[in-house]
Amino acid sequence: MKLEISCSKASDRFLSKNRELMTEDELERLIIQSVRKILKIEDVALDIKSLKDKYRGYFRIRKGKIRIIFSLKKDKVLIAFIHAVGLRKDIYR
């Protein structure tokens, strides 16, 4: 299945200001690995969690101090939309 990845403007801003913490390539690699784990294509040692309550349908990736919140949508292609990338202390506000 083909995967398309897109980011929110806030995620792009965080990545451009914090290149020493995470690069766009690293983010893309993490999303691809996460989707493969969610779809049970590959078992990857990655801290990923399905969120609950008002965040139902969203997933969280934990990579050190960084948190990545994204959702998946199945259409003709599988779309991973990155809603937020940020530090743990700021991401859930």
C-alpha positions as CSV (number, residue, x, y, z in Angstrom):
1,M,0.0,0.0,0.0
2,K,1.3,3.5,-0.9
3,L,1.8,5.9,2.0
4,E,1.6,9.7,1.8
5,I,2.9,11.8,4.7
6,S,1.9,15.4,5.4
7,C,2.6,17.8,8.3
8,S,0.8,20.6,9.9
9,K,2.4,24.1,9.8
10,A,3.1,23.9,13.5
11,S,5.0,20.6,13.0
12,D,7.0,22.1,10.2
13,R,7.8,25.2,12.4
14,F,9.0,23.0,15.3
15,L,11.2,20.9,13.0
16,S,12.8,24.0,11.4
17,K,13.6,25.5,14.8
18,N,14.8,22.2,16.4
19,R,16.9,20.5,13.8
20,E,19.4,19.3,16.4
21,L,16.6,17.3,18.1
22,M,14.9,15.8,15.1
23,T,15.3,16.1,11.3
24,E,12.6,15.8,8.7
25,D,14.2,12.5,7.4
26,E,14.2,11.0,10.9
27,L,10.5,12.0,11.4
28,E,9.6,10.4,8.0
29,R,11.4,7.2,9.0
30,L,9.6,7.1,12.3
31,I,6.2,7.5,10.7
32,I,6.9,4.8,8.1
33,Q,8.0,2.4,10.9
34,S,5.0,3.2,12.9
35,V,2.6,2.6,10.1
36,R,4.3,-0.7,9.4
37,K,3.9,-1.6,13.1
38,I,0.2,-0.5,13.3
39,L,-0.7,-2.5,10.1
40,K,1.3,-5.5,11.6
41,I,3.6,-5.7,8.6
42,E,6.7,-5.5,10.7
43,D,7.4,-5.7,14.4
44,V,9.6,-2.7,15.2
45,A,11.0,-1.7,18.6
46,L,9.2,1.7,18.7
47,D,7.3,3.3,21.5
48,I,3.9,3.9,19.8
49,K,0.5,4.3,21.5
50,S,-3.0,4.7,20.4
51,L,-4.6,7.7,22.2
52,K,-7.9,7.6,24.0
53,D,-11.0,9.8,24.7
54,K,-11.0,13.1,22.8
55,Y,-7.9,12.0,20.9
56,R,-9.4,8.7,19.7
57,G,-8.0,7.8,16.2
58,Y,-4.7,9.5,16.9
59,F,-1.4,7.8,17.6
60,R,1.6,9.0,19.7
61,I,5.3,8.2,19.0
62,R,7.7,8.7,21.8
63,K,11.4,9.4,20.8
64,G,13.3,10.6,23.9
65,K,11.9,14.0,24.9
66,I,10.0,14.4,21.6
67,R,6.4,13.4,21.0
68,I,4.8,13.0,17.6
69,I,1.0,13.0,17.3
70,F,-0.4,11.7,14.0
71,S,-3.5,10.1,12.5
72,L,-4.0,7.7,9.6
73,K,-6.7,7.9,6.9
74,K,-7.3,5.2,4.3
75,D,-8.3,6.5,0.9
76,K,-6.9,5.4,-2.5
77,V,-3.6,5.8,-0.7
78,L,-2.8,5.6,3.1
79,I,-2.3,9.1,4.4
80,A,-0.4,9.8,7.6
81,F,-1.1,13.4,8.8
82,I,1.3,14.7,11.5
83,H,-0.7,17.0,13.7
84,A,2.0,17.9,16.2
85,V,5.7,17.4,17.0
86,G,7.0,18.8,20.2
87,L,8.6,18.3,23.6
88,R,6.7,16.3,26.1
89,K,6.0,19.3,28.4
90,D,4.2,21.2,25.5
91,I,2.7,18.6,23.2
92,Y,-0.6,17.8,25.1
93,R,-1.7,21.3,25.7
